[in-house]
Amino acid sequence: MAKRSMFVGLDVHKESIDISLAEEGRDGEVRHYGVITGDLEALAKVVRVLRMPDRRLRFVYEAGPCGFGIHRYLTAQGAGELTAIYIPTADDEALRDLVRAREDAVGLSTQAKHRLKAFLLRQGRRYPGRAGWTQPYRRWLADLSVPLAPQHIALQEYPDTIDETERRLERLTEQLRQLTPTWRWAPVVDALQALRGVSFVTAVGLVAEIGDIRRFQHPRELMAFLGLVPSEYSSGPSVRRGGITKAGNPHARRLLAEAAWAYQGVPRLGRQMLYRQEALPKPICDIAWKAQLRLTARFRRLVARGNAKPKVATAIARELTGFIWAIAREVPTPAAKIPGDQVRRVGGIAARWRTLEVVMDIGTIDTSAPRARQLRDEPQSGRYSTRGYQQRQPSLKRGVADQTDLKNEAHDKSVLKRTQQR
């Protein structure tokens, strides 16, 4: 006997869930079920009441600010769904929360600096040099004095607040650097840093907000997801397009807009860029160079036409999205997470390209030894090998590797050899 579907609509709020039911078919009955509390225990009772042997439950609710707990619970219960959005894993969502916490810390630091500048402006104090939070500017702040005691206290508290927010920002950034190497999307984060204007913070923020970039079949889909495509007001033969839709993820769109300003200059590979690219496969570096050539030329051409620079930066951000999509497609599929597995960083970029290779070719490896040295010294081969990696070996001549790594080189080689023999 075929099961009939019942659609369960959930209007999820902070303290309550409003439920409506709709039977299958155009003429199916639609009715209001009721309002329950917003916890999973109350929802579980509703699911038990609605379940029947000849009924298939399909749940649909708007993705709002209450997270994905309801989705994960219903999926675990075997419930169906309508067209689903991309649901991040618990680990992905956790790292995204850390990225957003850092973003909030940046906002608080900016607000604290603006408040201090507003206070100085009210007192008629203006920095004689170039305004910026440099050491000379901070020394100038330390030498300031005001006539009244309450104002002096305020002058002391404002910089203290700034120092506190900056320390918090440093802590969060350091935690991101420590946790990202063990994340399943860490190879994508490293690969995106081959692009000009995409630092570690920008790369991890983009991947955390977007998730699996490869789920988009075409770069235009990713551009639309980020709200970087023109809005449409067309009717019949009349075609009218406006500004970008801004319908996508605002966090990722802001990161892309900031990265786009780096393409104002001429194409070049500076020291930092070479440092970030030295452990990456050649195809990824070639895409990054192609992006530089195209986007710098396009930035100059659009500015020469008289377009405002913010508008040009938005156009560049849209095209930069296409190169991000192309680089993400070059990264091997993440391997299954190995308990206790850790990746040590070499030359500023984690050498994970052979990490994936070793995991898939020989299965279990000795995680007690420094992985980065294993993978650098003994090239692996197999049908999962990463293209072009052999042409770009990580360099240890920049003083990044410590003396322990150098002393353990012979030991690491022997560990990897014994692992391969198993």
Secondary structure as UniProt FT lines:
FT   STRAND          4..12
FT   STRAND          16..23
FT   TURN            26..27
FT   STRAND          30..37
FT   HELIX           40..50
FT   TURN            53..54
FT   STRAND          55..61
FT   TURN            65..66
FT   HELIX           69..76
FT   TURN            77..78
FT   STRAND          80..81
FT   HELIX           90..122
FT   TURN            123..124
FT   HELIX           135..143
FT   HELIX           149..179
FT   HELIX           180..182
FT   TURN            184..185
FT   HELIX           186..192
FT   TURN            193..194
FT   TURN            196..197
FT   HELIX           200..210
FT   HELIX           213..215
FT   HELIX           219..225
FT   TURN            226..227
FT   STRAND          230..232
FT   TURN            236..237
FT   STRAND          241..244
FT   HELIX           250..260
FT   HELIX           261..264
FT   HELIX           271..277
FT   TURN            278..279
FT   HELIX           282..304
FT   TURN            305..306
FT   HELIX           309..330
FT   TURN            339..340
FT   STRAND          345..346
FT   TURN            347..348
FT   STRAND          349..350
FT   HELIX           353..362
FT   TURN            367..368
FT   HELIX           371..377
FT   TURN            383..384
FT   TURN            387..388
FT   HELIX           389..391
FT   TURN            397..398
FT   HELIX           403..407
FT   HELIX           409..421
//
